[in-house]
Amino acid sequence: IDRFDGGAIPTQPQQGSGSEWSYTHSEHELASLLHNLDINTHFRMPNVYYQTQGTLYSEAMSYRQQYPPPPFYPRFQSPEEWNEYRRADQVDYNAIMDRNEAVFYEQYGAHMRAQEEQ
């Protein structure tokens, strides 16, 4: 995804680009973990699958600190664009929470039925 709209893309040291790569995991592994964490955060999913004490997770957090995501501005060029983004995000959030609520009551109901059968 070109978040830089064809402008100058910041340079980042790539594995094997001649500069010293200071991580034991590849850039692809670090970026993949960060993307998964961002998706989980967006969808309000609990972080239950990641070994947060492991080297991959630690290196990914260090990599994120060294190369943070792009800022909201200039991604959103005006207050109107920002407000539209917030409106759409709120719609998405409500849909996510409605689904999570349905799953909760389904799981809770199954648990209560199992308790009654005992």
C-alpha positions as CSV (number, residue, x, y, z in Angstrom):
1,I,0.0,0.0,0.0
2,D,1.5,3.3,-1.0
3,R,0.7,5.6,1.9
4,F,3.1,8.1,0.5
5,D,1.0,8.9,-2.6
6,G,4.0,8.5,-4.9
7,G,6.1,10.8,-2.9
8,A,9.5,10.0,-1.3
9,I,9.3,6.8,0.6
10,P,11.5,6.8,3.7
11,T,14.5,4.5,3.4
12,Q,14.7,1.6,5.8
13,P,17.7,-0.8,5.9
14,Q,16.7,-4.0,4.2
15,Q,18.1,-7.3,5.0
16,G,21.0,-7.9,2.7
17,S,21.1,-4.3,1.4
18,G,24.7,-3.9,2.5
19,S,23.8,-2.1,5.7
20,E,24.1,-4.0,9.0
21,W,20.8,-5.8,9.8
22,S,20.6,-5.7,13.6
23,Y,17.8,-8.3,14.0
24,T,17.8,-12.1,14.1
25,H,14.5,-12.3,12.3
26,S,13.8,-11.1,8.7
27,E,12.1,-7.9,7.9
28,H,9.2,-9.9,6.5
29,E,8.8,-11.8,9.8
30,L,8.8,-8.6,11.8
31,A,6.4,-6.8,9.5
32,S,4.1,-9.8,9.5
33,L,3.9,-9.9,13.2
34,L,3.3,-6.2,13.4
35,H,0.5,-6.4,10.8
36,N,-1.2,-9.2,12.7
37,L,-1.0,-7.3,16.0
38,D,-2.4,-4.2,14.3
39,I,-5.3,-6.2,12.8
40,N,-5.9,-7.8,16.2
41,T,-6.0,-4.4,17.9
42,H,-8.3,-3.0,15.3
43,F,-10.8,-5.8,15.7
44,R,-10.4,-5.8,19.5
45,M,-9.2,-9.4,19.6
46,P,-7.2,-10.5,22.6
47,N,-3.5,-11.1,22.3
48,V,-3.5,-14.8,23.1
49,Y,-1.4,-16.3,20.4
50,Y,1.9,-14.4,20.8
51,Q,4.8,-15.3,23.0
52,T,5.5,-11.7,24.2
53,Q,8.7,-12.8,25.9
54,G,10.2,-14.3,22.7
55,T,12.8,-12.7,20.5
56,L,10.4,-12.3,17.5
57,Y,8.0,-10.2,19.5
58,S,10.7,-8.2,21.2
59,E,12.4,-7.5,17.9
60,A,9.1,-6.5,16.3
61,M,8.5,-4.0,19.1
62,S,12.0,-2.6,18.7
63,Y,11.5,-2.4,14.9
64,R,8.1,-0.6,15.3
65,Q,9.8,1.9,17.6
66,Q,12.6,2.5,15.1
67,Y,10.2,2.7,12.1
68,P,6.8,3.9,13.5
69,P,3.6,3.8,11.3
70,P,3.0,6.9,9.2
71,P,1.2,9.8,11.0
72,F,-2.5,10.7,10.5
73,Y,-1.5,13.9,8.7
74,P,-0.7,14.0,5.8
75,R,-2.7,10.7,5.4
76,F,-5.8,12.7,6.1
77,Q,-5.5,16.1,4.3
78,S,-8.4,17.9,6.0
79,P,-10.6,17.8,9.1
80,E,-13.4,16.6,6.8
81,E,-11.3,13.6,5.7
82,W,-10.4,12.9,9.3
83,N,-14.1,13.0,10.4
84,E,-15.1,10.7,7.6
85,Y,-12.5,8.2,8.7
86,R,-13.7,8.5,12.3
87,R,-17.3,8.0,11.2
88,A,-16.5,4.9,9.1
89,D,-14.3,3.5,12.0
90,Q,-17.2,4.0,14.4
91,V,-19.5,2.0,12.1
92,D,-16.9,-0.7,11.9
93,Y,-16.5,-0.7,15.6
94,N,-20.2,-1.0,16.3
95,A,-20.4,-4.0,13.9
96,I,-17.4,-5.7,15.6
97,M,-18.9,-5.2,19.0
98,D,-22.4,-6.4,17.9
99,R,-20.7,-9.6,16.6
100,N,-18.6,-10.0,19.7
101,E,-21.8,-9.6,21.8
102,A,-23.5,-12.3,19.8
103,V,-20.6,-14.6,20.3
104,F,-20.4,-13.9,24.0
105,Y,-24.1,-14.7,24.5
106,E,-23.7,-17.9,22.4
107,Q,-20.8,-19.0,24.5
108,Y,-22.4,-18.0,27.8
109,G,-25.6,-19.8,26.9
110,A,-23.6,-23.0,26.0
111,H,-21.8,-22.8,29.3
112,M,-25.1,-22.3,31.3
113,R,-26.7,-25.2,29.5
114,A,-23.7,-27.4,30.3
115,Q,-24.0,-26.4,33.9
116,E,-27.7,-27.3,34.0
117,E,-27.0,-30.7,32.6
118,Q,-24.5,-31.6,35.4
